[in-house]
Amino acid sequence: MGQIRLTVSPVDSIKDKVFDWCFTFCGYHTHHTGYVIIRGTWTEARTKMFDEFGTHWGFQYTSKEEAEVDRWGLKEVKIDE
């Protein structure tokens, strides 16, 4: 079995690029069947997500497609931008 090597940030190559970031929630959360889209850099989007939901969310993806929101039947949760 090969070793897994982690870098300081797993998104160094894209963290300064602007995306429509997709955030999902864990199963215990009120919005566990939803996702949030936030446009910005990695840091801007995470900051907005923390401002809105604290630490109560699951994962950050570069797109809805990467998060497979259609496959899982997730619905968009709108937040004030």
C-alpha positions as a LaTeX table, in Angstrom:
\begin{tabular}{lrrr}
\hline
Residue & $x$ (\AA) & $y$ (\AA) & $z$ (\AA) \\
\hline
Met1 & 0.00 & 0.00 & 0.00 \\
Gly2 & 1.42 & 3.41 & $-0.99$ \\
Gln3 & 1.72 & 6.39 & 1.30 \\
Ile4 & $-0.64$ & 9.34 & 1.14 \\
Arg5 & 1.16 & 12.67 & 1.23 \\
Leu6 & $-0.84$ & 15.67 & 2.40 \\
Thr7 & 0.09 & 19.26 & 1.61 \\
Val8 & $-0.54$ & 22.28 & 3.83 \\
Ser9 & $-3.73$ & 23.00 & 1.90 \\
Pro10 & $-5.39$ & 20.51 & $-0.42$ \\
Val11 & $-6.56$ & 23.37 & $-2.64$ \\
Asp12 & $-3.35$ & 25.40 & $-3.11$ \\
Ser13 & $-3.69$ & 25.30 & $-6.89$ \\
Ile14 & $-7.24$ & 26.70 & $-6.89$ \\
Lys15 & $-7.73$ & 28.59 & $-3.63$ \\
Asp16 & $-7.28$ & 32.03 & $-5.24$ \\
Lys17 & $-9.58$ & 31.33 & $-8.20$ \\
Val18 & $-13.21$ & 32.40 & $-8.18$ \\
Phe19 & $-15.76$ & 29.59 & $-8.34$ \\
Asp20 & $-19.41$ & 29.07 & $-7.55$ \\
Trp21 & $-18.44$ & 26.94 & $-4.54$ \\
Cys22 & $-20.93$ & 24.31 & $-3.42$ \\
Phe23 & $-21.26$ & 23.49 & 0.28 \\
Thr24 & $-23.17$ & 20.53 & 1.68 \\
Phe25 & $-24.36$ & 19.64 & 5.16 \\
Cys26 & $-24.00$ & 16.60 & 7.39 \\
Gly27 & $-26.91$ & 14.27 & 8.09 \\
Tyr28 & $-27.79$ & 15.77 & 11.47 \\
His29 & $-28.18$ & 19.34 & 10.15 \\
Thr30 & $-31.51$ & 21.07 & 9.49 \\
His31 & $-30.44$ & 21.47 & 5.83 \\
His32 & $-29.02$ & 17.94 & 5.44 \\
Thr33 & $-30.94$ & 17.56 & 2.16 \\
Gly34 & $-29.63$ & 20.85 & 0.81 \\
Tyr35 & $-26.62$ & 22.67 & $-0.52$ \\
Val36 & $-25.44$ & 26.29 & $-0.66$ \\
Ile37 & $-23.72$ & 28.07 & $-3.57$ \\
Ile38 & $-21.31$ & 30.91 & $-2.73$ \\
Arg39 & $-19.31$ & 32.73 & $-5.42$ \\
Gly40 & $-15.79$ & 33.79 & $-4.50$ \\
Thr41 & $-12.33$ & 32.48 & $-3.75$ \\
Trp42 & $-11.87$ & 29.48 & $-1.47$ \\
Thr43 & $-11.27$ & 31.73 & 1.55 \\
Glu44 & $-14.09$ & 34.19 & 0.75 \\
Ala45 & $-16.59$ & 31.37 & 0.29 \\
Arg46 & $-15.54$ & 29.57 & 3.49 \\
Thr47 & $-15.69$ & 32.81 & 5.47 \\
Lys48 & $-19.25$ & 33.44 & 4.24 \\
Met49 & $-20.24$ & 29.87 & 5.06 \\
Phe50 & $-18.80$ & 30.13 & 8.59 \\
Asp51 & $-20.60$ & 33.47 & 9.03 \\
Glu52 & $-23.92$ & 31.89 & 8.01 \\
Phe53 & $-23.68$ & 28.43 & 9.59 \\
Gly54 & $-20.71$ & 28.41 & 11.97 \\
Thr55 & $-19.07$ & 24.99 & 11.90 \\
His56 & $-22.37$ & 23.24 & 11.16 \\
Trp57 & $-21.81$ & 22.17 & 7.58 \\
Gly58 & $-20.11$ & 19.27 & 5.86 \\
Phe59 & $-18.03$ & 19.74 & 2.72 \\
Gln60 & $-16.87$ & 22.33 & 0.18 \\
Tyr61 & $-16.77$ & 21.52 & $-3.54$ \\
Thr62 & $-15.73$ & 23.49 & $-6.62$ \\
Ser63 & $-19.14$ & 22.90 & $-8.26$ \\
Lys64 & $-22.60$ & 21.35 & $-7.93$ \\
Glu65 & $-21.42$ & 18.64 & $-10.31$ \\
Glu66 & $-18.49$ & 17.70 & $-8.09$ \\
Ala67 & $-20.86$ & 17.56 & $-5.09$ \\
Glu68 & $-23.27$ & 15.39 & $-7.13$ \\
Val69 & $-26.28$ & 17.33 & $-5.85$ \\
Asp70 & $-28.56$ & 15.87 & $-8.55$ \\
Arg71 & $-27.51$ & 12.31 & $-7.76$ \\
Trp72 & $-28.36$ & 12.82 & $-4.08$ \\
Gly73 & $-31.50$ & 14.88 & $-4.72$ \\
Leu74 & $-30.22$ & 17.92 & $-2.81$ \\
Lys75 & $-32.07$ & 21.24 & $-3.00$ \\
Glu76 & $-30.44$ & 24.66 & $-2.99$ \\
Val77 & $-30.60$ & 26.61 & 0.27 \\
Lys78 & $-30.57$ & 30.36 & $-0.46$ \\
Ile79 & $-28.62$ & 32.76 & 1.76 \\
Asp80 & $-28.25$ & 36.52 & 1.65 \\
Glu81 & $-25.23$ & 37.48 & $-0.40$ \\
\hline
\end{tabular}
